[in-house]
Amino acid sequence: MSAIAWVAVVVVVVLALGAAGYLVASGNRRRHLQDRFGPEYDRTVQESDNRRVAERELLAREARVAELDIRPLDDETRETYAKKWTEVQERFVDAPGFAVTEADALVTSVMADRGFPTDAFEERLTVLSVGYGATLDHYRQAHEISGRAARQEAGTEELRQAMVHYRALFEELLTDSPHPKEADR
């Protein structure tokens, strides 16, 4: 075999190893993002032009959250919030629309105390998607119903659903580590 043939074989082997390495790294990154973002990974990919662009967006979200000072609540604060949530749920019987508005404010307050930005709803979604992707759709649905409730366009059953959705995120925010919840709690 000539030297040129050996060089060609080596080049082909190196290219094959590089391609295999790229595929493995890409697969590992995809699995990491799917694990980290849960259903939010699929949603972001569907809303994007292509998977790589969506994955870059998700990686940028991770970087953004890494810069924030997200912290757990101390036991006393956690207990105070739990009591407030119970009070909000109790008020639902007499004033469901008002209770939903209070639930939204309470979730936002917990977010602020934990160190999450609370200015714009889309910003909240982006930041929460990093650790709370499995619960994020609950928050979207609750927020949408809350908006309709403010316009007096939501019925009592929808308001009850909003409370259930808010509770899903509220309970995760109260704990130190998020974990997936079942959709129908």
ABEGO torsion letter per residue (X at the ends): XBAAAAAAAAAAAAAAAAAAAAAAAAAAAAAAAAAAAEAAAAAAAAABABAAAAAAAAAAAAAAAAABBBBBBBAAAAAAAAAAAAAAAAAAAABAAAAAAAAAAAAAAAAAAAGBBAABAAAAAAAAAAAAAAAAAAAAAAAAAAAAAAAGABBAAAAAAAAAAAAAAAAAAABABBBBBBABX
